[in-house]
Amino acid sequence: MSKQEEVQIIDFEELLRSIESRLASAGMYVQREAIITILQAEEAFLLEKGVLQAYNE
């Protein structure tokens, strides 16, 4: 029995705009570079834990 895997590719710019919009709606204005740094740290953590796998086109 093979394990079924679901692959979902997320557009980074779209994700970044969404986060910026949500923060702005909450009255929080965070520099884009800070958001990018947090997202990169999260990605590294998830890769390290095996929750996320790198995808090369």
C-alpha positions in Angstrom: 0.0 0.0 0.0 1.5 3.3 -1.0 1.3 6.4 1.0 -0.6 9.2 -0.7 1.2 12.6 -0.5 -0.4 15.9 -1.1 1.9 18.6 -2.6 0.8 22.2 -2.2 2.9 25.1 -3.6 2.4 28.5 -2.0 3.3 31.7 -3.7 5.6 33.5 -1.3 4.7 37.0 -2.4 1.0 36.2 -2.1 1.6 34.9 1.5 3.6 38.0 2.4 0.9 40.3 1.1 -1.7 38.4 3.1 0.3 38.6 6.3 0.9 42.3 5.8 -2.8 42.9 5.2 -3.8 41.0 8.3 -1.3 42.8 10.4 -2.5 46.2 9.0 -6.1 45.3 9.8 -5.1 44.7 13.4 -3.3 48.0 13.5 0.1 46.5 13.4 2.7 47.8 11.0 5.7 45.5 10.7 8.6 46.0 8.3 8.5 43.5 5.4 12.0 42.4 6.1 10.9 41.3 9.6 8.0 39.3 8.2 10.4 37.6 5.7 12.9 36.8 8.5 10.1 35.2 10.6 8.8 33.2 7.6 12.3 31.9 6.8 12.8 30.9 10.4 9.5 29.1 10.4 10.4 27.3 7.1 13.8 26.2 8.5 12.1 24.9 11.6 9.5 22.9 9.7 12.1 21.5 7.3 14.2 20.4 10.3 11.2 18.7 11.9 10.3 16.9 8.7 6.9 18.5 8.4 7.9 20.4 5.2 10.0 19.2 2.3 12.0 21.4 -0.1 10.5 21.5 -3.6 12.7 22.2 -6.6 11.0 23.0 -9.9 
